Amino acid sequence: MATLKSIGTIKLGDTFCFTAEITDKATGDPLTGAESKLRCQGRNYLNGDLIAELTVAETSTPGTYLFSAGTTETWNTVQVLLDIQYTDGDLISSTETFSVQVEGDITHE
């Protein structure tokens, strides 16, 4: 699986997305064709409320997936905790928890 610690800081209203390289734990090989087996959610670190269910898309680079929440316009200015979960039948595996800090936007409509 991927190892991600912190994505850093984003501004409220920005588009939030990131890529992750996912590998097979047993072989270390890039994990391909797993788009439908991956999930990622963003949750408020204070209360665990769901902020976003990210979409997952496989990129043209083997084992690299794009995770996207779209706009953060309705998010709160808070730290968001995320992880990536892989499910294959009875096998469920998750990455370590990682985070992104959401700050207020200065330039906006």
Secondary structure, DSSP 8 states (H G I E B T S, - for coil): -----EEEEEETTSEEEEEEE-B-TTT--B--S-GGGEEEEEEETTT--EEEE-EEEE-SSTTEEEEEEEE-TT--SSEEEEEEEEEETTEEEE---EEEEEE--SS--
